[in-house]
Amino acid sequence: MSEIKTALIVGGGIGGLVTALKLNQAGVSVRVFESVETIRALGVGINLLPHAVRVLTELGLADELEKTGLPTAELMYVNKFGKKIWQEPRGKAAGYHWPQYSIHRGRLQMLLLNAVIQKLGEDSVLTGHHLQSFEQTGDTVTARFINRKTGESLGSYNADLMIAADGIHSVVRKTFYPNEGLPKFSGRILWRGITEADPFLTGRSMIMAGYQDQKFVAYPVCPETAAKGRSLVNWIAELAIEDEMPDRADWNKKIDKEKFAPQFAAWDFGWLNVPQLIEETDAVYEFPMVDRDPLPAWTFGRITLLGDAAHPMYPIGSNGASQAILDADALGEAILADLTAEQALKAYEEARIEPTANIVMANRKNGPEMVMQIVEDRAPNGFANLDDVISQQELQDIANQYKQIAGFDREKLNSKAGKR
């Protein structure tokens, strides 16, 4: 029987909540500590790839996911004139045993929060608890929390393990890597919005248009809206800028669409009217596109990093949330292997540190989206025949290579069905 009986999870985001469910499934008593006073359904759209959906399915969440997310039918890359570069089916349409879901991030977080409270109890998630400090003594981790708004001390908690799922500005990561500094800025800004519109293509399509320095991404995220014959479209406009990274205090704030909308004024593709989509969106939020360099180690005794605290990456290839979910799965499996606490955390690290580092580096080179840049470089004025610009084999090879790097090669993933 495992010596690991209790765990503290710092951070109540997607990674932290899935970790709580996974550790509970492994017989560990878990408490989640979240800085914000109230967890709300904030954010815009994200994608869950089939390998992440597999993990959530094994946690008993398949029915709730189906009610909350929209199964992605296809992915299509087009150039800045709306001409198709690459198109492929996704999820079950591509032969996976599990769907790919386009889903509202906040709704997914609330789904997971409700599952944690239902399975672990009302007192399993403590909000308004910001990690102030921590220490390891013998076989115990002690964490001290404060109310970030008032500075009031909220006491200390002990456990056999502590998992830091506290995001790109992780307190725990900064403690172990105090000289790392700010996240690395890509030189590109994302503007994100969500609005109801007419369906485009299949009504469950994910499209990416443009190239590295000017891109537009759109996909629907709501099954209820789709059932009414409409689409709740999540969209991202991306531009390279020459300025420094915006101050962190400005992140995630509503901004004036005139900062970026004029650059997309001509992007009406017939099947998707980009300027109209931007114009009809009430609230638009700005995010610098950032990541951090891969680390040499995540685990320090009985403490480890997870999700964005461990490996923040560019939002390329639909991987951020999915990789945090895979972290949670690997950690749970390591604990089930009946190792000591230190051995389990090291086994988890060994399983995940290299794969996630490879994704971080691949995403810096545009991941599977590099096909858009290749076409822009070779045919900046557009093309009449795609085969004159890039071969189908080159396109297929790039798509397949990224699936291997990101861990969702279809044959490998499907071969795991029913093995646990």
Summary of the structure (lengths in Angstrom):
residues: 420
radius of gyration: 21.4
end to end distance: 18.6
largest distance: 68.4
contacts: 1443
relative contact order: 0.16
helix: 37%
strand: 26%
